[in-house]
């Protein structure tokens, strides 16, 4: 029963719906369970945290290797939210193709005499958007890199998100960006250095 | 006591019946019926409202035999964890046999309230045609029906007052069910079809609202546009409870202006929900009614940014119930704490179920609300992280919790500051909140938290446990300590046979026990079933375990047991074994 589960995982991708006993975020369970006799129960025992015995770092280490918040693994039924609610939220995240209400945001550029407005829904990805901005303002924005932002280019695109914070364009997935972006500002490269050096 | 009883027995039954009329709670009526045979008899003939918390604990025949004058029936079907995909689709919980039996026996059914049951179109049709005085249908978290069934209800129930569909999975056949309400239908008081996904005839809706002058509660679905809403509000300014459909329009338009004016005239609205699709620049239209709102549900509106939510909430000083998404953030909860001094119930739902969770609330938001809202007694809180210190503070600030459900998005996350288990925090909650009836725990938890729960949670009736505890001791603390426990549901926790079998009699004092992905084995379940004939011990087998007779030592993946008067159910599917 235990090893067949691993074989199934590859064939039928049952992983997504598999009832797993391990902690979320730990995809490498089969490797940890060599000493198990009845595997699934061991899955619990080995992953059950008892902080008095093991140091807290082990717990966080297993889940948060990169220091980022624990990625949500596919634990069936967690967080416990009714399907109905899940479906509603999923649907609302999809960009509406029909309503045509658009997602117009203001775009300002340092040094420009007036602002422009663009419809974020018009673009499919960051590449499209940046090209359009370059065209609109006759500037060069350059290429995004996770570590250096837009370092080296004349201008860097930033945006104000729904919490009111100024963020560098390109860090989050495109869909997330579209729903959280309230306005854009194209900063001078020299000023943007601050943002990029994080 | 003896003298009293003999005195009471001289009263004619009509007097007893009249006295019992004043008893509305099921528990009081149940207690009264246990006093003596004559009280049992008077009570059973006069009971009109019957509540059955587990539809398989009794059967329709018994219901009808005991309560022939029943007019209102509430039934609950699937176990609670079915809401989270832990119960296979065809497990059971069919309402048809109940409707069929009541129809055959001439029951004068007026009200049917169902939760987590399978409702077929056939049952709705039978319901609609069998009970001429039928007035109220409330379906919560049900499935199995389509808009055809609703059409049957609309067409046939001449005195329908209430059709309330909450969070059901409905097959929308794009029929014109709303048009099926005859022109003579003017009795509607409450109509909620927010969960329907398809188009509804807007014209039929407008006409319906116009002729139902007693309409108090109306919740629209996604497909009803803003200008229809405006027309409806003009027709029904007497509404108490409004669920908007879509709230998207050009705020500079005429239509929006008209809407604003229409809303202003609805001075009776006390409960607001919906915003299933929202243009935040349209929100100010509702500000005028916010001052009198006691209930606000924005939990289906992820499109409203935190700053907009805050602006809205600032107007809601009389709020008693708030359901919201975690997009509100800790900052937003601060505002709730300083504005909503009458708040009793707060639910904060997760907006981002799969992502990394950049929008979420933490322990800070909860502490703020507990400090600012002294009347808080019911909580459902999905959060990114939690600390013992915060829970201890919350316990001190709010000793009146009746329901406390905390759900960390990572089910085994420790205290965010100390990395310790959250035992002490929950311990403080149960110790301080002496009236606590329902508790859900999460986060890193050892047996210790269950020791506290067993010791202090004297009024606890329902407990939900996931990924918690270290050993059988944990479950034993709970079973031994919580005398009023009715429902216990456990998943992914290391509780096994010793705990399960320690006190088998306990389960007859409870409604049900659910255990999945725990350590109990077939053998132990069989033993339990043998010892307790008045329990149904059901094992749910999915996929891999289709062996004819599994080894007694095999772990059971899912077990659901419940007390029953009627033995193993006959509608169990192949994958459910009643031991």
Interface residues (C-beta under 8 A of the other chain):
Chain A: X1 X4 X5 X17 X19 X21 X23 X24 X25 X38 X40 X41 X44 X45 X48 X49 X50 X51 X52 X56 X59 X60 X63 X68 X69 X70 X71 X72 X75 X76 X77 X78 X79 X80 X81 X82 X83 X84 X85 X86 X88 X89 X92 X93 X96 X99 X101 X162 X163 X164 X172 X176 X179 X182
Chain B: X81 X83 X84 X85 X86 X141 X167 X168 X169 X195 X248 X250 X276 X277 X279 X299 X300 X302 X303 X305 X306 X307 X327 X329 X349 X350 X351 X353 X354 X355 X356 X357 X358 X382 X384 X407 X409 X410 X411 X412 X413 X414 X419 X420 X421 X444 X446 X464 X466 X467 X470 X491 X492 X493 X494 X516 X517 X519 X544 X545 X555 X557
